[in-house]
Amino acid sequence: MNWSFEPTTRNEAWSPWLLALAAAVFAASGCPAATDLPSASDADVSFLEGRVVGITDGDTLTLLVGREQVRIRLAQIDAPESDQPYGKKSKAALSALAFRKQAHVEVVDVDRYGRTVGEVFVGDVDVNREMVREGHAWAYTRYSHSTEIIELEDEARAARKGLWALPESQREPPWLWRHPPRAARPEPGPLVCGTRTYCSQMASCKEARFYFEHCGVDRLDGDGDGIPCEALCATAR
């Protein structure tokens, strides 16, 4: 009797019992099945592997994971905006570190824009920290949980690396550039519901709260946290 597992011809189909046996051996070997591998759509995925196929700016890139493109926001750092001084150089620096290279991303969170927030590694290079170390990005202290990355910013500033070589008047933190403080406007008279529906039309947090709470202008609370016009009301909490 021939006990060989090979088919007698190249085109002969495997019998069902041989397929079952092969599956059992494969499972016992500890090798992961294709369905066990993490994908960008997994809610609890803790890491991603892929090729960097796009650079948006100095703190955002696009990772190709299998056939899916995933926007990655680098955790704990904030790079100058594209229209901000040093913005283009920051983007070029991230491109030099990561574009068209294989990357490993340790996922931290998903932000309100749907971007995956994570620590990006290309080989042995910690891309997030390298951007700060070379002065291409700020430590995002509002979301940073590492004193190391703040120390790297201090060292880059002392050495006048990257954006720290700019005149002080051009070194505005990106979070202030995106939401500049507005000049104070005179308080209105007695508050009544009117035609104002946007935060840019509000003279104060008091007025914004009145329109939100008494006039039903829900759009003033864009992120649904119960606080309207946060640029006005952040200091009033």
Secondary structure, DSSP 4 states (H G I P E B T S, - for coil): ----SS-SSTTPPPPHHHHHHHHHHHHHTTPPPGGGS--TT-TT--EEEEEEEEEEETTEEEEEETTEEEEEEETTEEPPPTTSTTHHHHHHHHHHHHTTSEEEEEEEEE-TTSPEEEEEEETTEEHHHHHHHTTSSEE-TTT---HHHHHHHHHHHHTT-GGGGS-GGG---HHHHHSPPPPP----SS----S--SGGG-SSHHHHHHHHHHS--GGG-TTSSS-S-HHHHGGG-
